Amino acid sequence: MKTYMYSQNNPGGFYNEPAHNIIVVNAKSDKQALEIAKKAGLYLHGVAHGHDCACCGDRWHDMPYEFDSAAEAKAFATKHDFTDDLTLPLYLVTDDLDWD
């Protein structure tokens, strides 16, 4: 089991819920992690669907960072998130048990 983290781009200069980053723990594969992250609020192809602005690009991508633990993912998110926008949490930690 691995931990995967999806980082949000901020088209339009803002972040969307649920958090700047979605961390999926105990996923069997990146495919399963993506499905769990989608249930938590991640979406793909935002520009094509009119959700994100074309000049900034898609908000979410299906290429996650991979870690051995949630602690490693949290530390990475904390170190590499340079925004001053603290209206949303830095990360949301979730797994398959959070979604039916």
N, C-alpha and C positions, 0 to 999 in steps of 0.2 A: 504494500500500500504506500502510496506517495501523497505528497501535498502539492497542490498546484495553485498558482496565484495569477489572476488576470488583472492587469493594470488598466485603468481608464485613461484615455486621451480626454482632453477637455475642449471639444469643439464649441465655438462660441464663447470661450473663456470661462466656462463653468463646468462643474461636475454634477452628475445625476445620481440619484439614489441607486443602490443602497449605501455605497461607500466608494472611496477612491479606488480601492482594490477589493477583489473578491478572492478569498482564500478558501479552497476546497480541501478538506482533510480526508484521509483514508479513502481516496479514490483508487479504483482498480486500474484505471487507465486515463489517459488524457481525454478520450472520448466520453467516458463516464463523468469526468470532472467538468467538462463543458456542459453536459446536460444538467448537472447540478447547479452550475453557475447561472445558466439560463433561467432556472426556476427562481434563483435569487435576484434576478434583474438584469443580467447580461443579455445583450442582443447583438446580432451580427448584421453587417451590411446596412448600417444606419444611414449612410449617404444615399444609397440606392432606394431606400424606403422612405426618404424624406425626413428622417429623425435628426440627422446630423448635417452640418454645413459642409459643402463640397470643398471649401477652401482649407478647412482644418482636417478633414478626413473622418473616418469612422471612429466612434467613441470606443468600441470594444473590438478586439481581435481574438481569433481562436488559437493563438500561439502563447500558451502560458509559460511562466517561469516554473521550474520544478524544484522541490525541496524535499528533504528527508523528514522535516517536522514543521508544525505550525509556528513554533518559536523562531525557526530560521526564516520563514516567510514574513513574519511580523517584523523581525529585525531588518530584513531587506527593504520592506515597505517603508519603515521609519527612516532608514538611511537614504533612500532614493526618492522620496516624495518631497519636492521643493516648493510646494504651494503654501500660500498663506491662507487659503480657503479652508477654514475649519468648521464650516457649516454642516459638513457630513463627516462621519467617522473615517479615519484613515483606512481601516479595513473592516470587512465582515468575514467572520470565520463560519463556515457552514459545512455540512456533510449530507449524505443521502438521507439520513434519518430526520433531517429538518423539513423535508418536503414529501408529501404523499402523492 
